[in-house]
Each structure stands twice: as structure tokens, then as C-alpha cells.
Amino acid sequence: MLYAIIAQDKPDTLQLRLNSRPAHLARLELLKNQGKLILAGPHPAIDSNDPGSAGFTGSLVVAEFESLEAAKEWANADPYCDAGVYANVTIKPFKKVLP
């Protein structure tokens, strides 16, 4: 089943995010290579693809996992969690309708 992992960043954590980004992306690449990643990306803090020093307010990952518990385990092991970037993470089932 698909699950949406919706994370909110703590304020002023852009540098922590940037430092942890390579490890974060490596985990997403693994999901992609397994054919389980539907989409992933950050939420810019301003209306721009390159928000610069404004940074990001969080992230969204939609991916396939065997269960809600498996999705939670994967999300909780994210390098952004370990680095203290995320204030909170919500994981819930997702039903893709379009496209």
C-alpha cells in the first residue's frame, strides 16, 4: 500500500537539513531503485523552487510499504529526524487516484 510521509521542519534548521541531505537522498534513491517511490520533495518556505536562505518548511514522501508500521519505521530512521530537522512527522495511508 502507499503511504504519505508528511514532515514539518523546526524553525531555523536549514543548515542541519543541508548537512543531512546526502544521507536523506541516498535512502530515497534506494526506495526509487526498488520501484517503491512515487514522489518526494521539500516544501519551500517561499513561493520559489530555489528558496535560498528562506529554506524549507518540511517534506513530502509518497512511497509503497508493506504496512503502516513499516512506513513509520522507515520515516523514523530518516537522517533529517536524527539531525533534529523535523518538528513532527505524520504518516498515513494514501490512495493514488490520478494520474
C-alpha positions as CSV (number, residue, x, y, z in Angstrom):
1,M,0.0,0.0,0.0
2,L,1.0,3.6,-0.5
3,Y,1.8,5.9,2.4
4,A,2.2,9.6,2.7
5,I,5.0,10.8,5.0
6,I,4.4,14.5,5.8
7,A,7.1,16.2,7.8
8,Q,7.3,19.7,9.2
9,D,10.7,21.3,9.8
10,K,11.6,23.1,13.0
11,P,12.4,26.8,12.6
12,D,16.0,27.7,11.6
13,T,17.2,24.2,10.7
14,L,18.3,24.9,7.1
15,Q,21.9,24.1,7.8
16,L,21.0,20.9,9.6
17,R,18.9,20.0,6.6
18,L,21.7,20.7,4.1
19,N,24.3,18.8,6.2
20,S,22.0,15.7,6.3
21,R,20.7,15.9,2.7
22,P,23.2,13.4,1.1
23,A,22.2,10.6,3.5
24,H,18.5,11.6,3.2
25,L,18.7,11.4,-0.6
26,A,20.5,8.1,-0.5
27,R,17.6,6.5,1.3
28,L,15.2,7.9,-1.3
29,E,17.3,6.6,-4.1
30,L,17.1,3.1,-2.6
31,L,13.3,3.3,-2.5
32,K,13.3,4.6,-6.1
33,N,15.6,1.7,-7.2
34,Q,13.2,-0.8,-5.5
35,G,10.3,0.7,-7.5
36,K,8.6,1.9,-4.4
37,L,9.0,5.7,-4.5
38,I,6.1,7.6,-6.1
39,L,7.3,11.1,-5.3
40,A,9.4,13.0,-2.8
41,G,10.4,16.6,-2.2
42,P,10.6,19.5,0.1
43,H,8.2,22.4,0.8
44,P,10.0,25.6,0.0
45,A,9.3,28.3,2.7
46,I,8.6,30.9,-0.1
47,D,7.0,30.7,-3.5
48,S,10.2,29.6,-5.3
49,N,11.8,26.4,-6.4
50,D,15.1,27.8,-5.0
51,P,14.2,29.5,-1.7
52,G,17.8,30.2,-0.8
53,S,18.2,31.2,2.8
54,A,14.4,31.1,3.4
55,G,14.8,27.3,3.4
56,F,12.1,24.8,3.7
57,T,9.1,24.1,5.9
58,G,9.0,20.4,5.5
59,S,9.0,17.4,3.2
60,L,6.6,15.0,1.5
61,V,7.3,11.4,0.5
62,V,4.8,9.1,-1.0
63,A,6.0,5.5,-1.3
64,E,4.9,1.9,-1.1
65,F,5.5,0.0,2.1
66,E,4.2,-3.4,3.4
67,S,2.3,-1.8,6.3
68,L,1.8,1.4,8.2
69,E,4.2,0.2,10.8
70,A,6.9,-0.4,8.1
71,A,6.3,3.2,6.8
72,K,6.7,4.6,10.3
73,E,9.9,2.6,10.9
74,W,11.3,3.9,7.6
75,A,10.3,7.5,8.4
76,N,11.6,7.5,11.9
77,A,15.1,6.4,10.6
78,D,15.4,9.4,8.3
79,P,18.6,11.3,8.7
80,Y,16.6,14.5,9.0
81,C,14.9,13.1,12.1
82,D,18.3,12.1,13.6
83,A,19.7,15.6,12.8
84,G,16.8,17.4,14.5
85,V,15.4,18.9,11.3
86,Y,11.8,17.7,11.8
87,A,9.4,19.0,14.4
88,N,6.9,16.3,13.6
89,V,6.2,13.6,11.1
90,T,2.7,12.3,10.1
91,I,2.4,9.0,8.3
92,K,-0.9,7.9,6.8
93,P,-2.2,5.6,4.1
94,F,-2.5,7.2,0.7
95,K,-4.7,6.1,-2.2
96,K,-3.5,7.3,-5.6
97,V,-6.4,8.2,-7.9
98,L,-4.8,10.4,-10.6
99,P,-2.9,10.4,-12.8
